[in-house]
């Protein structure tokens, strides 16, 4: 059995870039500590847009260019990948570039991992609680209903504190375990 950590969108644009916030900056050290002490595979997701982002449906609702592939803001904040690769545990680190909030590729990857070595639990951390974290939590809970999905609230931040709390409540109601 294995435990899997999913680090959602801990990218420069969401921490201190185009859509950064003080709340996001406050969780970076918590996320780093979680990564350093995690015994199992780690998957990083990256919100990934093209240069025509503003033409997309998301871009019309959120007209702030962010996380354009291969730009500075698209990269994972410094120290997190290094923390994952520097763990004494030889567990894989991988990446999923996702074009929108939730990732069916993430679900598919975890389903495949579960077939090879059963997954005991999935833990989600990252940004933003009220958009991408909640979207992925619901997809994973629906697709892998018998695997516990944990959300470490000390390693998540929302657009606002109110929407962060609302997303945590939503995930609890959908049988995710919020710590």
C-alpha positions in Angstrom: 0.0 0.0 0.0 1.1 3.5 -0.8 0.1 7.0 0.2 0.2 9.7 -2.5 0.7 13.5 -2.0 -0.7 15.8 -4.7 0.7 19.3 -4.6 -1.8 21.4 -6.5 -0.6 24.5 -8.5 2.0 25.8 -6.1 3.2 28.1 -8.9 4.8 31.5 -8.7 1.8 33.3 -10.3 -0.5 32.0 -7.5 2.0 32.7 -4.7 3.6 36.1 -5.4 2.9 36.7 -9.1 -0.1 37.8 -11.2 -2.7 36.2 -8.8 -0.6 35.9 -5.7 -1.8 36.6 -2.2 -0.5 36.9 1.3 -2.5 33.8 2.3 -0.7 31.8 -0.5 2.7 33.1 0.7 1.9 32.0 4.2 1.5 28.3 3.3 4.7 27.8 1.3 6.8 26.7 4.4 3.9 24.4 5.5 3.8 22.8 2.0 7.6 22.4 2.0 7.5 20.7 5.4 4.7 18.4 4.3 6.7 17.4 1.2 10.0 16.8 3.1 8.2 14.5 5.5 6.0 12.6 3.1 6.7 8.9 2.6 5.4 8.1 -0.9 5.0 9.4 -4.4 4.4 13.1 -5.0 2.6 14.5 -7.9 2.8 18.2 -8.7 0.1 19.8 -10.8 0.7 22.9 -12.8 -2.1 25.2 -14.0 -1.0 25.6 -17.7 -2.3 28.1 -20.2 -1.3 29.1 -23.7 -0.6 32.7 -24.8 -4.3 32.9 -26.0 -5.6 32.4 -22.4 -7.7 35.6 -22.5 -9.7 34.2 -25.4 -10.7 31.1 -23.4 -13.9 30.8 -21.4 -11.8 30.9 -18.2 -10.0 34.0 -19.5 -13.3 35.7 -20.0 -14.3 35.0 -16.4 -10.9 35.7 -15.0 -9.2 38.2 -17.3 -5.7 38.0 -15.7 -3.1 36.3 -17.8 -1.3 33.7 -15.5 0.6 30.4 -15.6 1.4 30.6 -19.3 3.5 27.6 -20.1 7.3 28.1 -19.7 7.0 31.6 -18.2 8.4 32.5 -14.8 4.9 32.5 -13.2 4.2 29.0 -14.5 7.0 27.4 -12.5 6.6 25.7 -9.1 7.8 28.1 -6.4 11.5 27.6 -5.5 12.3 24.9 -2.9 9.3 22.6 -3.3 10.6 20.4 -6.1 14.0 20.3 -4.4 12.3 19.2 -1.2 10.5 16.4 -3.0 13.6 15.2 -4.8 15.8 15.6 -1.6 13.8 13.2 0.6 15.6 10.1 1.8 12.7 8.0 0.6 13.1 7.0 -3.0 9.6 7.7 -4.2 8.8 9.1 -7.6 8.1 12.8 -8.2 6.0 13.6 -11.3 4.2 16.5 -12.9 0.8 17.0 -14.6 0.1 20.1 -16.6 -3.6 20.8 -16.5 -5.4 23.3 -18.7 -8.3 23.9 -16.3 -9.3 23.6 -12.6 -9.7 19.8 -12.3 -7.6 17.2 -13.9 -8.9 13.9 -15.3 -5.3 13.1 -16.2 -4.6 13.2 -12.4 -7.4 10.8 -11.8 -6.2 8.5 -14.6 -2.6 8.5 -13.3 -3.8 7.6 -9.8 -6.1 4.9 -11.1 -3.1 3.4 -12.9 -0.9 3.7 -9.8 -3.6 2.0 -7.7 -3.7 -1.0 -10.1 0.1 -1.5 -9.7 0.3 -0.8 -5.9 -2.9 -0.1 -4.1 -3.3 3.5 -2.8 -4.0 3.7 1.0 -4.8 7.4 0.8 -4.4 10.6 -1.2 -3.5 13.9 0.4 -4.1 17.2 -1.3 -2.3 20.5 -0.6 -1.9 23.7 -2.6 -3.8 26.5 -4.3 -6.4 27.6 -4.5 -8.6 25.8 -2.0 -11.8 27.2 -3.5 -10.9 26.5 -7.2 -8.4 23.8 -8.1 -8.1 22.0 -4.8 -11.9 21.5 -4.4 -12.2 20.6 -8.1 -9.6 17.9 -7.9 -10.9 16.6 -4.6 -14.3 16.0 -6.0 -13.0 14.4 -9.2 -10.8 12.1 -7.1 -13.5 11.2 -4.6 -15.9 10.4 -7.5 -13.4 8.4 -9.4 -11.8 6.5 -6.5 -14.6 6.5 -3.9 -13.0 3.9 -1.6 -9.7 5.7 -1.3 -9.6 8.3 1.5 -8.9 11.8 0.2 -7.3 14.0 2.8 -7.0 17.8 2.5 -4.4 19.5 4.8 -6.0 22.8 5.4 -2.8 24.3 6.8 -1.2 23.7 3.4 -4.0 25.3 1.4 -5.1 28.8 0.7 -8.1 30.2 -1.0 -8.8 33.4 -2.9 -10.3 34.7 0.3 -10.5 33.2 3.8 -14.3 32.9 3.4 -14.1 31.0 0.1 -11.3 28.9 1.6 -13.5 27.9 4.5 -16.5 27.3 2.2 -14.4 25.0 0.0 -13.2 23.0 3.1 -16.9 22.6 4.1 -17.8 21.5 0.6 -15.0 18.9 0.6 -16.1 17.6 4.1 -19.7 17.3 2.8 -18.3 15.1 -0.1 -16.6 12.8 2.4 -13.1 14.2 2.1 -11.2 14.3 5.3 -10.1 17.8 6.1 -7.3 18.1 8.6 
